[in-house]
Amino acid sequence: MKEPLVLRTPGVLLRPWQQEDAVGLALYANNPRVSACMRDAFPSPYTIEDARRFIAMAAGPSPGLLLAIVVQDEAVGGIGIRLLDDVYRGTAEIGYWLAEPFWGKGVVTEAVRALVPVAFESTGARRIQAGIFSDNPASMRVLEKSGFVREAVHHNAITKNGRVMDEVLYVRLREDCRR
């Protein structure tokens, strides 16, 4: 059996989600400011049942990699990589979220920097991309500090909470990760 992926940095632990994380996950994810930056598949409101369902899915046979972001022994966010398919094979997508009390402290930047090289190796992807809502400059800065470059702006591509906005596509190529 394959060992679960665990990554440690000075300030962050990335590890598989555990059922014990459900209460904290529901507490932190049940925030309209968090869900405003997430796709509609991220429930809002976010209940304990949503948390348990997500953790069960993340622990199961998933085509992607879904990890808890842990700070001071508490799961305070999530980060994931999923391979795309069809003509996009060879491309992976990264996504993440963080509890609001931890915003602006470099937590997600540290998590992205730790996960990206491992994701390239474990998935065989040639590129990792992230589509960011145009009203989320903090997430854009996370990616820029992590070696991603702005590749495109998809105009009027996102509809969230009744608002139409642009999606800003950031990309990191495998060969750039080796430098």
Phi and psi in degrees as a GROMACS rama.xvg file:
@    title "Ramachandran Plot"
@    xaxis  label "Phi"
@    yaxis  label "Psi"
@TYPE xy
-74.2542  136.205  LYS-2
-67.7847  139.768  GLU-3
-66.8963  146.464  PRO-4
-74.7662  126.344  LEU-5
-133.992  125.89  VAL-6
-122.529  131.626  LEU-7
-117.817  135.387  ARG-8
-124.944  175.936  THR-9
-57.0639  -33.463  PRO-10
-116.143  -6.41655  GLY-11
-139.15  143.296  VAL-12
-117.043  129.753  LEU-13
-109.01  124.584  LEU-14
-150.677  165.312  ARG-15
-60.7983  149.336  PRO-16
-66.264  146.098  TRP-17
-126.364  150.507  GLN-18
-55.6562  -29.6288  GLN-19
-64.93  -15.3693  GLU-20
-81.5426  -8.7846  ASP-21
-59.6942  -44.4472  ALA-22
-64.1149  -48.004  VAL-23
-64.916  -38.7329  GLY-24
-60.0232  -48.0248  LEU-25
-62.2736  -40.895  ALA-26
-62.5887  -52.738  LEU-27
-73.7728  -36.0415  TYR-28
-77.1045  -19.9092  ALA-29
-82.3294  64.3566  ASN-30
-139.795  118.295  ASN-31
-59.1569  -27.2634  PRO-32
-72.362  -29.8962  ARG-33
-74.635  -50.8976  VAL-34
-65.4418  -24.2228  SER-35
-63.1212  -21.42  ALA-36
-102.153  5.15097  CYS-37
-112.872  159.55  MET-38
-64.8867  161.724  ARG-39
-63.469  -18.7667  ASP-40
-66.1532  -19.0991  ALA-41
-80.1167  111.192  PHE-42
-62.5932  148.307  PRO-43
-151.663  113.24  SER-44
-66.8614  160.117  PRO-45
-108.719  112.561  TYR-46
-98.2202  170.673  THR-47
-62.4603  -34.113  ILE-48
-65.8874  -39.7961  GLU-49
-60.9464  -42.6661  ASP-50
-62.8611  -46.4566  ALA-51
-63.8472  -40.955  ARG-52
-63.6023  -44.0453  ARG-53
-62.8161  -46.2864  PHE-54
-62.4756  -40.5615  ILE-55
-61.9136  -42.3984  ALA-56
-66.0219  -43.8058  MET-57
-64.731  -31.0422  ALA-58
-83.2357  -13.9431  ALA-59
-85.9422  -171.454  GLY-60
-73.7195  90.6604  PRO-61
-103.111  143.719  SER-62
-73.4982  -5.97649  PRO-63
-120.896  -166.881  GLY-64
-125.307  116.507  LEU-65
-122.964  116.872  LEU-66
-124.902  149.487  LEU-67
-81.9464  142.081  ALA-68
-95.3776  117.054  ILE-69
-113.677  128.55  VAL-70
-127.581  128.577  VAL-71
49.5917  49.2833  GLN-72
65.6277  18.6652  ASP-73
-128.896  132.014  GLU-74
-72.3161  116.48  ALA-75
-121.169  8.79147  VAL-76
177.848  -176.848  GLY-77
-141.156  154.541  GLY-78
-142.979  143.528  ILE-79
-150.875  158.5  GLY-80
-130.768  132.674  ILE-81
-134.758  137.739  ARG-82
-76.1626  138.437  LEU-83
-87.8629  167.625  LEU-84
-131.466  -168.266  ASP-85
56.8178  -131.316  ASP-86
-70.2366  -11.144  VAL-87
-94.9769  8.37087  TYR-88
-58.1955  143.745  ARG-89
94.3493  -6.22368  GLY-90
-115.599  137.209  THR-91
-117.782  157.66  ALA-92
-117.954  136.233  GLU-93
-108.957  142.661  ILE-94
-144.374  157.112  GLY-95
-161.64  160.576  TYR-96
-150.258  158.976  TRP-97
-144.857  142.766  LEU-98
-59.7181  137.859  ALA-99
-54.8375  -37.8427  GLU-100
-61.06  -14.5112  PRO-101
-104.648  0.650194  PHE-102
-62.39  145.986  TRP-103
77.093  12.8157  GLY-104
-111.146  5.07587  LYS-105
82.3572  7.58516  GLY-106
-63.5543  -49.8694  VAL-107
-69.7748  -37.1817  VAL-108
-58.5908  -44.3251  THR-109
-62.6912  -41.1251  GLU-110
-66.0577  -45.5077  ALA-111
-62.9327  -45.6996  VAL-112
-59.9575  -35.2815  ARG-113
-74.2679  -39.6284  ALA-114
-80.2548  -35.993  LEU-115
-57.3584  -50.4725  VAL-116
-60.9602  -38.6163  PRO-117
-67.0081  -39.3446  VAL-118
-63.5063  -41.7392  ALA-119
-59.721  -45.1272  PHE-120
-67.5986  -44.4504  GLU-121
-77.7547  -26.6835  SER-122
-99.0478  -22.5254  THR-123
76.0047  8.80096  GLY-124
-64.0159  149.261  ALA-125
-89.8359  -25.0442  ARG-126
-147.77  150.771  ARG-127
-123.033  132.083  ILE-128
-126.946  161.288  GLN-129
-144.532  130.299  ALA-130
-99.2856  118.64  GLY-131
-111.142  136.143  ILE-132
-63.6416  139.205  PHE-133
-62.7946  -17.1894  SER-134
-94.2833  19.6859  ASP-135
-124.583  67.3099  ASN-136
-63.6672  -26.6528  PRO-137
-63.4569  -40.7749  ALA-138
-68.4158  -36.0099  SER-139
-61.2736  -41.4409  MET-140
-65.9032  -38.2124  ARG-141
-54.9865  -48.812  VAL-142
-66.6472  -41.928  LEU-143
-61.3071  -42.442  GLU-144
-68.3692  -16.0166  LYS-145
-102.177  13.4961  SER-146
89.5277  7.05115  GLY-147
-83.688  152.676  PHE-148
-121.086  148.128  VAL-149
-71.7739  120.413  ARG-150
-102.176  -35.5713  GLU-151
-159.76  159.744  ALA-152
-121.474  121.045  VAL-153
-96.2322  104.005  HIS-154
-71.0767  135.43  HIS-155
53.4439  35.2066  ASN-156
-90.2834  -17.7929  ALA-157
-115.631  135.799  ILE-158
-123.605  115.072  THR-159
-135.267  126.177  LYS-160
51.6974  39.9954  ASN-161
80.5276  -1.44626  GLY-162
-102.752  137.657  ARG-163
-98.679  131.466  VAL-164
-146.332  172.43  MET-165
-83.0861  155.812  ASP-166
-110.358  129.871  GLU-167
-104.221  119.543  VAL-168
-95.2686  122.797  LEU-169
-110.555  145.392  TYR-170
-138.775  144.08  VAL-171
-128.745  127.813  ARG-172
-94.0563  148.783  LEU-173
-53.345  -45.833  ARG-174
-65.2711  -26.97  GLU-175
-71.229  -22.6593  ASP-176
-76.1765  -20.5575  CYS-177
-84.3271  -11.0087  ARG-178
